[in-house]
């Protein structure tokens, strides 16, 4: 063939694929270095680990021993009933009853509580009292006769509390105290703050209150916890209480070791010094002045606490050695037994 026959495909020009315009990719600018959170150092991580571990262990100790610190800070309903048997030299054995309760109020977002208690104005029940003071003063709320004594007064109050997970705890309550047939209003407030200091967890508590029997009162308490081991906690407590009716400070220093034996048993070892201090000064012969202070008592005690039934029945045995200044620091041995029933939800 002189002329090749072209196919139809050869006559149609080859189509070019459509070109998609290139769109440059844009990424958000990187934040400047100062906006990034600082990376925790090894010291910060160690402090956070020790702090969390110590706080949890100390809270477990206070919860097991049923301390007033646990009762005041527990953000839940609690009812605690105590039967206390006290024996001491030259005094007839006696039995005392006490209870205290804290209940959530409905529709209050867990901020309002109903408080019910016995003898709210007794020294061992005033805000700022340490566990050592409560143990040492328990026999004072018992009758001097060999019988079961009833509480001297009853209190009911409405309390406001902030949330439990805050290091700053605030509470304030106002209520009525029934004393025989007389009714007296009272008010209390307390603020506490917890912060870590290396391997020590410190807590400062400041309380103000007003009762008809004590007048205006103030308490300051500083506690320091050190986690010795998985079963041992050391606590040092320093406190001062001023009552308007007394016009002097009650001072106390406690050193305590809490030892967990197992899930059912724990032991507390404690030595204490109680004293007094007057805000006025006395003048000496040389014309100088100094505050009036002194030691009123030395105390050494052991407290054995055992869980009898689940988480709500406990028994305590506490031998105590008291050396009061009023007896020229002669030994006054005491033995206190307590049966405690505690419900919480």
C-alpha positions as CSV (number, residue, x, y, z in Angstrom):
1,X,0.0,0.0,0.0
2,X,1.3,3.4,-1.0
3,X,-0.6,5.1,1.8
4,X,-0.9,3.4,5.2
5,X,-4.4,3.5,6.6
6,X,-4.4,5.4,9.9
7,X,-6.6,4.2,12.7
8,X,-9.1,6.3,14.4
9,X,-7.0,6.3,17.5
10,X,-4.1,7.7,15.6
11,X,-6.2,10.6,14.4
12,X,-7.4,11.6,17.9
13,X,-4.8,13.5,19.8
14,X,-3.6,11.8,23.0
15,X,-5.4,13.3,26.0
16,X,-3.3,14.8,28.8
17,X,-4.3,14.0,32.4
18,X,-5.7,17.0,34.3
19,X,-3.2,18.6,36.6
20,X,-4.2,19.3,40.2
21,X,-2.8,22.5,41.5
22,X,-0.4,22.0,44.4
23,X,-1.5,23.5,47.7
24,X,1.2,24.1,50.2
25,X,0.7,22.5,53.5
26,X,0.6,24.8,56.5
27,X,1.3,23.6,60.0
28,X,0.5,25.6,63.2
29,X,3.6,27.3,64.6
30,X,5.3,25.6,67.4
31,X,4.6,27.1,70.8
32,X,7.5,29.0,72.3
33,X,9.5,27.1,74.9
34,X,8.2,29.3,77.7
35,X,4.6,28.1,77.1
36,X,5.4,24.4,77.6
37,X,4.9,23.0,81.0
38,X,8.2,22.5,82.9
39,X,9.3,18.9,83.0
40,X,9.3,17.6,86.6
41,X,12.7,16.9,88.0
42,X,13.7,13.8,89.9
43,X,13.4,15.7,93.2
44,X,9.8,16.8,92.3
45,X,8.8,13.2,91.4
46,X,10.3,11.8,94.6
47,X,8.5,14.5,96.7
48,X,5.2,13.8,95.0
49,X,5.6,10.0,95.5
50,X,6.5,10.4,99.2
51,X,3.8,13.0,99.7
52,X,1.0,10.8,98.2
53,X,2.2,7.7,100.0
54,X,2.6,9.5,103.4
55,X,-0.8,11.2,103.1
56,X,-2.5,7.9,102.3
57,X,-0.7,6.0,105.1
58,X,-1.4,8.7,107.7
59,X,-5.1,8.9,106.7
60,X,-5.4,5.1,107.1
61,X,-3.8,5.3,110.6
62,X,-6.2,8.0,111.7
63,X,-9.1,6.1,110.2
64,X,-8.2,2.9,112.0
65,X,-7.7,4.6,115.3
66,X,-10.9,6.6,115.0
67,X,-9.2,9.8,115.8
68,X,-10.9,13.2,116.0
69,X,-8.8,14.2,113.1
70,X,-10.4,11.5,111.0
71,X,-13.9,12.4,112.2
72,X,-13.5,16.1,111.5
73,X,-12.0,15.6,108.0
74,X,-14.1,12.6,106.8
75,X,-16.3,14.0,104.1
76,X,-19.1,11.5,104.8
77,X,-21.7,10.5,107.4
78,X,-20.1,9.1,110.6
79,X,-21.6,7.9,113.9
80,X,-19.3,7.0,116.7
81,X,-20.3,5.6,120.1
82,X,-17.8,5.0,123.0
83,X,-18.0,3.1,126.3
84,X,-15.0,4.1,128.4
85,X,-13.9,2.3,131.6
86,X,-11.3,4.1,133.6
87,X,-9.2,2.8,136.5
88,X,-6.6,4.7,138.5
89,X,-4.9,4.5,141.9
90,X,-7.0,5.6,144.9
91,X,-10.1,6.2,142.7
92,X,-13.1,4.0,142.3
93,X,-13.3,2.5,138.7
94,X,-16.0,4.2,136.6
95,X,-17.6,4.0,133.2
96,X,-18.5,6.9,130.9
97,X,-20.6,7.1,127.7
98,X,-20.0,9.4,124.8
99,X,-21.1,9.7,121.2
100,X,-20.7,12.0,118.2
101,X,-22.3,11.9,114.8
102,X,-22.0,13.8,111.5
103,X,-24.7,13.4,108.8
104,X,-25.0,14.7,105.3
105,X,-27.9,17.0,104.7
106,X,-29.9,16.4,101.5
107,X,-29.4,18.7,98.5
108,X,-26.4,20.4,100.1
109,X,-23.7,19.2,97.6
110,X,-21.9,17.6,100.6
111,X,-21.1,20.9,102.1
112,X,-23.6,21.0,105.0
113,X,-23.6,18.6,107.9
114,X,-25.8,17.9,110.9
115,X,-23.5,17.5,114.0
116,X,-24.7,15.7,117.2
117,X,-22.4,15.1,120.1
118,X,-22.0,14.8,123.9
119,X,-20.1,17.3,126.0
120,X,-19.0,19.6,123.1
121,X,-17.3,22.0,125.5
122,X,-15.1,19.5,127.4
123,X,-11.4,19.9,127.0
124,X,-10.9,16.6,125.1
125,X,-13.6,17.6,122.6
126,X,-12.6,21.2,121.9
127,X,-11.2,21.9,118.5
128,X,-7.4,21.5,118.4
129,X,-7.2,18.7,120.9
130,X,-4.7,16.0,120.0
131,X,-5.2,12.3,120.2
132,X,-2.9,12.3,123.3
133,X,-5.1,14.9,125.1
134,X,-8.2,12.9,124.3
135,X,-6.7,9.7,125.6
136,X,-5.4,11.4,128.8
137,X,-8.6,13.3,129.5
138,X,-11.1,10.5,128.8
139,X,-11.3,9.6,132.5
140,X,-12.5,13.1,133.3
141,X,-15.8,12.6,131.5
142,X,-16.6,9.5,133.7
143,X,-18.4,9.6,137.0
144,X,-16.4,9.3,140.3
145,X,-18.8,6.5,141.4
146,X,-18.7,2.8,140.3
147,X,-21.6,3.3,137.9
148,X,-22.4,4.3,134.3
149,X,-22.4,8.0,134.1
150,X,-24.4,10.0,131.6
151,X,-23.0,12.9,129.6
152,X,-23.2,16.4,131.2
153,X,-24.5,18.1,128.1
154,X,-25.6,17.5,124.5
155,X,-24.9,19.5,121.4
156,X,-26.5,19.9,118.0
157,X,-25.1,22.1,115.2
158,X,-25.2,22.7,111.4
159,X,-21.7,22.7,109.9
160,X,-20.4,24.0,106.6
161,X,-17.4,22.1,105.1
162,X,-15.4,22.6,101.9
163,X,-14.4,19.7,99.6
164,X,-12.2,16.9,100.9
165,X,-9.6,16.9,98.2
166,X,-8.3,20.4,98.9
167,X,-5.1,20.9,101.0
168,X,-6.9,23.8,102.6
169,X,-9.8,22.6,104.8
170,X,-12.4,25.0,106.2
171,X,-15.4,24.3,108.4
172,X,-17.7,26.4,110.5
173,X,-20.7,25.5,112.6
174,X,-23.3,27.0,114.9
175,X,-25.6,25.2,117.2
176,X,-27.2,24.7,120.6
177,X,-25.9,23.0,123.7
178,X,-28.5,21.4,126.1
179,X,-27.2,21.5,129.7
180,X,-29.8,20.0,132.0
181,X,-32.8,22.2,131.2
182,X,-30.8,25.2,129.9
183,X,-30.0,25.8,126.3
184,X,-27.0,27.8,125.2
185,X,-25.8,28.7,121.7
186,X,-22.3,28.0,120.6
187,X,-20.1,28.5,117.5
188,X,-16.9,26.9,116.1
189,X,-14.7,27.4,113.1
190,X,-11.5,25.8,112.0
191,X,-9.0,26.1,109.1
192,X,-6.2,23.6,108.3
193,X,-3.5,23.4,105.6
194,X,-1.3,20.5,104.7
195,X,2.0,20.8,102.8
196,X,5.0,18.5,102.2
197,X,8.4,19.4,103.7
198,X,10.8,17.0,102.2
199,X,10.1,13.6,103.8
200,X,7.8,15.1,106.3
201,X,4.1,16.0,105.9
202,X,3.1,19.1,107.9
203,X,-0.3,20.2,108.9
204,X,-1.3,23.5,110.6
205,X,-4.7,23.9,112.2
206,X,-6.2,27.1,113.6
207,X,-9.5,27.0,115.5
208,X,-11.8,29.6,117.1
209,X,-14.9,28.8,119.3
210,X,-17.4,30.2,121.7
211,X,-19.1,28.3,124.5
212,X,-21.0,29.6,127.6
213,X,-18.7,27.6,129.9
214,X,-15.3,28.6,128.3
215,X,-16.1,31.9,126.7
216,X,-14.0,32.8,123.6
217,X,-11.4,30.2,122.9
218,X,-8.5,29.7,120.4
219,X,-6.4,26.7,119.5
220,X,-3.3,26.3,117.3
221,X,-2.0,22.9,116.4
222,X,1.1,21.9,114.3
223,X,1.5,18.3,113.3
224,X,4.4,16.7,111.4
225,X,4.2,13.1,110.1
226,X,7.2,11.0,109.0
227,X,6.7,7.7,107.2
228,X,9.4,5.4,108.8
229,X,8.3,2.2,107.1
230,X,5.3,0.5,105.5
231,X,4.0,-0.2,109.0
232,X,5.3,2.6,111.2
233,X,4.4,6.3,111.3
234,X,6.0,9.0,113.5
235,X,4.0,12.0,114.5
236,X,5.1,15.1,116.4
237,X,2.3,17.4,117.7
238,X,2.7,20.9,119.2
239,X,-0.4,22.8,120.4
240,X,-1.6,25.8,122.4
241,X,-5.1,26.6,123.6
242,X,-6.3,29.8,125.2
243,X,-9.6,30.1,127.0
244,X,-10.9,33.5,128.1
245,X,-12.2,32.1,131.4
246,X,-8.7,30.8,132.3
247,X,-6.6,33.7,130.9
248,X,-3.7,31.4,130.2
249,X,-2.4,29.0,127.5
250,X,-2.6,25.3,127.8
251,X,0.5,24.0,126.1
252,X,1.2,20.4,125.0
253,X,3.8,18.5,123.1
254,X,3.3,14.9,121.9
255,X,5.6,12.4,120.3
256,X,3.8,9.4,118.9
257,X,4.7,6.2,117.0
258,X,1.9,4.3,115.3
259,X,2.7,0.7,114.5
260,X,0.4,-1.5,112.3
261,X,0.7,-5.1,113.4
262,X,-1.8,-6.5,110.9
263,X,-5.1,-5.6,109.4
264,X,-6.8,-6.2,112.7
265,X,-4.4,-4.7,115.3
266,X,-2.3,-1.6,115.8
267,X,-0.3,0.0,118.7
268,X,0.3,3.6,119.6
269,X,3.4,4.5,121.7
270,X,3.3,8.1,123.0
271,X,5.2,10.4,125.4
272,X,3.8,13.9,126.2
273,X,4.5,17.0,128.2
274,X,1.6,19.3,129.2
275,X,2.2,22.8,130.4
276,X,0.8,26.3,130.8
277,X,1.8,29.8,129.9
278,X,0.4,33.2,130.9
279,X,0.4,36.1,128.5
280,X,1.4,38.4,131.3
281,X,4.9,38.6,132.6
282,X,6.4,38.5,136.1
283,X,9.2,40.8,137.3
284,X,12.3,39.5,139.0
285,X,14.5,41.3,141.6
286,X,16.9,42.6,138.9
287,X,14.0,44.4,137.1
288,X,13.8,42.0,134.2
289,X,10.5,40.4,133.1
290,X,9.7,37.0,131.7
291,X,6.5,35.1,130.8
292,X,5.0,32.8,133.4
293,X,5.4,29.2,132.0
294,X,5.6,25.8,133.6
295,X,5.1,22.0,133.1
296,X,1.9,20.6,134.6
297,X,2.3,17.0,133.8
298,X,4.4,14.3,132.0
299,X,2.6,11.3,130.4
300,X,3.7,8.1,128.9
301,X,1.2,5.7,127.4
302,X,0.6,2.7,125.2
303,X,-2.6,2.2,123.3
304,X,-3.5,-1.2,121.8
305,X,-6.4,-1.1,119.4
306,X,-8.1,-4.2,117.9
307,X,-10.8,-4.6,115.3
308,X,-13.4,-6.9,116.8
309,X,-15.9,-7.1,114.0
310,X,-15.4,-5.8,110.4
311,X,-14.9,-2.1,110.2
312,X,-17.3,-0.9,113.0
313,X,-16.5,-2.5,116.3
314,X,-13.2,-1.8,118.1
315,X,-11.7,-2.3,121.5
316,X,-8.8,-0.3,123.1
317,X,-6.5,-1.1,126.0
318,X,-4.4,1.8,127.3
319,X,-2.0,1.7,130.3
320,X,-0.8,5.2,131.2
321,X,1.8,6.7,133.5
322,X,1.0,10.2,134.7
323,X,3.4,12.4,136.6
324,X,1.4,15.5,137.6
325,X,3.0,18.6,139.0
326,X,0.2,18.9,141.6
327,X,1.5,15.7,143.2
328,X,5.1,16.8,143.0
329,X,5.5,14.7,139.8
330,X,4.8,11.4,141.6
331,X,3.6,8.5,139.6
332,X,-0.2,8.1,139.1
333,X,-0.9,5.0,137.1
334,X,-4.1,4.6,135.1
335,X,-5.6,2.0,132.8
336,X,-8.4,2.9,130.3
337,X,-10.5,0.5,128.3
338,X,-12.7,1.7,125.5
339,X,-15.3,-0.1,123.4
340,X,-16.1,1.8,120.2
341,X,-18.9,1.3,117.7
342,X,-18.4,3.4,114.5
343,X,-20.6,3.5,111.4
344,X,-19.7,5.5,108.3
345,X,-21.1,5.9,104.8
